[in-house]
Amino acid sequence: MPQIAANFAQVRQRIEDARKRFNRSDSVELLAVSKTKPVSLIEQAWQCGQRHFGENYLQEALEKIEQLKDKGIHWHFIGSIQSNKTGLLAQHFDWVHCVDRAKIAHRLNDARGGERSPLNICLQVNISGETSKAGVSLDELPQLANEVARYPNLALRGLMTIPASSDDFSTQQRPFAQVADALKTLQQQLPEQPLDTLSMGMSNDLEAAIAQGATFVRVGTALFGTRAPIERTP
Ligand SMILES: *Cc1c(COP(=O)(O)O)cnc(C)c1O
């Protein structure tokens, strides 16, 4: 079996094992994070049946999207968002996982246009102790969610988080549990929104995320190998 196929088989098995172990009867989707990786590897992944891909760097992503436009791929933006790039995001992506301020949501809504299906949005939550400074705090989350819910060209799908990395399973689970609780609260607060998504878990902590209700795990390294350090601005 080629390496990529073996990696996909292994990661899918990890997801399946975790679903069984934690009694998950709903689905857990694999989002393949292909940042810095060439189109040829994405094509190999596509041959393995993969259809959801995540990218962090807009210019790189736009080139890949153009080259792979006939393949029926669902493109997810998971990088940090510059407000002057919201037009390109709204035009070329199906999902944006890392919305953390109202201004960005407003601009994405304007740029999406009503003739297309609403852009799927996850709000990025920053649980204290995270390494990344991006994300809205749990305190400010309800207000941001209310704002996003008003925009007709956005579908508020759920929450995304990137916790500080840890090798300890119970430490890994704690922030995921907090984000899952926050989603339950939002579901009650905004019953008309399609809030069905928890985007959490990466190569090293996908089992802990699945234990706490992840519906998308975002996996890069375990599928495509390690990445070279990046020398560019996102
Ligand atoms: C790079 C990245 C991933 C994938 O991380 P791995 O550890 O390589 O699996 C997931 N989510 C986000 C937001 C990323 O930037």
The ligand as a Gaussian input file, in Angstrom:
#p B3LYP/6-31G(d) Opt

LIG

0 1
 C       -1.940000      22.453000      11.227000
 C       -3.255000      22.398000      11.896000
 C       -3.879000      21.165000      12.195000
 C       -3.222000      19.821000      11.967000
 O       -2.316000      19.561000      12.988000
 P       -1.490000      18.179000      13.053000
 O       -0.914000      18.190000      14.407000
 O       -0.492000      18.231000      11.962000
 O       -2.477000      17.068000      12.861000
 C       -5.147000      21.205000      12.751000
 N       -5.774000      22.368000      13.004000
 C       -5.214000      23.557000      12.731000
 C       -5.964000      24.803000      13.034000
 C       -3.944000      23.614000      12.186000
 O       -3.391000      24.815000      11.949000

